């Protein structure tokens, strides 16, 4: 490899990567926006979640949770086990608890 090739490779390596701090910010913001959307009972596109169709289930859920909105809300195990992780030029999301 020539010096020119080495310099070109180094520049491509450096310029081709997104700094970890940026990926951390992206992960944190995305995670928080998911929770906010969930808390407001909205779909990812911003529209409100539909109400439950079954009156029987609606009454049961109202009694248990105080809400008749459709799941999925990030509460309990789902909220505490949801995480993001930085990779090379990417951020991934997952749960560290299989029950979530």
Phi, psi and omega in degrees: 000134179278168178298319179298318179294321179295317179296316179299315179298315179299317179296318179296320179297316182287313184284341182274000182248142174269129181304143182302324180300322179295316180295323177297316178298317179299313180300313181297313181297318181294316179300314179295324179291327176296314180296318180296316178300316179296314181297332179269006180056045180247155173282165178304332180276000178098348178285154180289146175293148178289150175288161180292140184276324184277121179296323180297311180291324180300315180295317180297315181292320178301317180294319183282321189241344184082008182226146174246016179277151179295150171290157028244127174252142177277088177226167175056227183300319181299317182289317184286337183260355179284130181216166174237157181216136179275136172241199177277110181062028179205159173234131179242156182234144180197181174244140177263014176226120185294339179284341179294000000 
